[in-house]
Amino acid sequence: MTVEIAMPKPAGEPEVKGPEFNDRDRLNDILTMEKYMTASYNTGLNEMQNPKLHETVQGILSDEHNIQFQVFDQMWQKGWYKIEAADQQKIQQAYQQFNGYKTQFPVQ
């Protein structure tokens, strides 16, 4: 059974969305763009050699992460973003899987 975690939707919001582009769609579009941009900046930072450029882009990346969180939080507060609660059994399986990887590292 999947359990979703979400804030209540605003009063009067229809259960089925119509074809119009509304505030939820705009925020979802911005959130998607911010996720793409942070992933792209991360990739760029991994391959940057110039220290000054690296520092500048790292500052931009930090700003983008903050914007992404603000958009996510706005959607969360309005009940427009749901999170699937993790199943305890899946958490335990993941823990066992990754805990087993510790033996591959020289320092424990």
Protein Blocks (a to p, Z undefined) as FASTA:
>chain_A
ZZdddddddehiafbdcfbdcfklmmmmmmmmmmmmmmmmmmmmmmcfblklmmmmmmmm
mmmmmmmmmmmmmmmmnopaccddddfklmmmmmmmmmmmmmmpmbZZ
